[in-house]
Amino acid sequence: MMRTLAILLAILAIPVFAQDQGIQREMMLRQQNTDAFQLQLRQSQDRLQIAPGDLRRQQEFDARQFSERQRLENVSDRQLREVRADTPQELRPYELQKAADERRPYVLPLGKIIPKPDDPVRPLPGLPKGNVDVIEAPR
């Protein structure tokens, strides 16, 4: 009788361990979504610092931002794959903190972006501006 009770309790305890892993995975997923949102928000704020007419700089910036988002997604995917069911309950908060620390360099700003020296502003093509006398050459 006692043995049957112990086996029954063991069978009932198995879903609890699976639930702990599922909860940890969901908490990590929620934090990853928050980090991805923070990164996109920071990137959109940084994008506003670039002059609208500077297409070359915008393209460089877009490429860098895309690369940052890809790296964050790769780290997040790897972390979700590494969630282990056999991790003791006491170490789960440590794993979550370790995962957050791994993602932090991808989310936080690297520092101020130093603007590149721009090309001098060139006038638009068209008629000359100012006090210029147009001289017509003989044909």
Secondary structure, 3 states (H helix, E strand, C coil): CHHHHHHHHHHHHHHHHHHHHHHHHHHHHHHHHHHHHHHHHHHHHHHCCCCCCCHHHHHHHHHHHHHHHHHHHHHHHHHHHCCCCCCCHHHHHHHHHHHHHHHHHHHCCCCCCCCCCCCCCCCCCCCCCCCCCCCCCCC
